[in-house]
Amino acid sequence: MAYTHTITSSLPWQDAVERTREALAQEGFGVLTEIDVRATFTKKLGQKAGDDIGDYIILGACNPQLAQRGITGEPQLGALLPCNVVVRRAPEATETTIETIDPQTMVQLSDTEATRDVANDADNRLKRALHTITEKSPGS
């Protein structure tokens, strides 16, 4: 079962991160958290572990209106938020991969009407954000 929407881009790492943030913002998402996986692995597991993973961040993206609708309809839904967005580039890679959670996975866990509505809206917004990144990428 696929649980992400994924694109690749020839954008340099830092440009891909910036474009991802911009595309999320255009769709009403703010970044609440940022986890630098490479830095964490390096600190906790050593330099080799950080080098092996390459550039890798997890952005915790949240659209406040969607979150409010979802949590109001089903308070437990907060355990599945924020929507994670990964920007990663393996060592020696020539492309950057950008992945978002597929909000439809929430529907598989809770098939309430409120969850379906929020998942559909979030899904459309995240797909548009990925499309925006692809449109602006050189060589796409």
Residue, then its C-alpha position, 0 to 999 in steps of 0.5 A: m500500500a502506498y502511503t505517500h505522494t512522491i515527486t523527484s526534482s533536479l533542483p539543488w537540495q536547498d532550492a528544493v527545500e525552499r520551493t517545498r515550503e513556498a508550495l505548502a504556504q500557497e496551499g495554506f500550510g505552515v511548517l510547525t516542526e522541522i526535523d533534520v534527520r541527517a543532523t540527528f543521526t550524526k549527533k546520536l549515531g555518529q558521522k557515518a550514520g548522518d553521511d549515509i542518510g544524506d540530506y533529509i528533513i521532515l517538515g510537519a506541515c499544518n493547515p489550521q483550518l483543516a486541522q480545526r475541522g478534523i479535530t472538531g469532528e474527531p478529537q483523536l485525529g490530532a494523533l495523525l497530525p501534522c502532515n509530514v512532508v519529507v525532502r531528501r537527497a541521498p549521497e551521490a544522488t542527482e535528484t531530490t525526492i519530495e514526499t507528502i503523506d497521503p491523507q487518505t491513509m487517515v480514512q483507512l483508520s477512521d472512516t468518519e465523514a469529518t475525516r473523509d472531508v478533511a482528508n480529501d481537502a488535504d489530499n488535493r492541497l498537497k498534490r497541488a503543492l507537489h505539482t507546483i514544485t514540479e512546474k518550477s523545477p528545471g528540467s521537469 
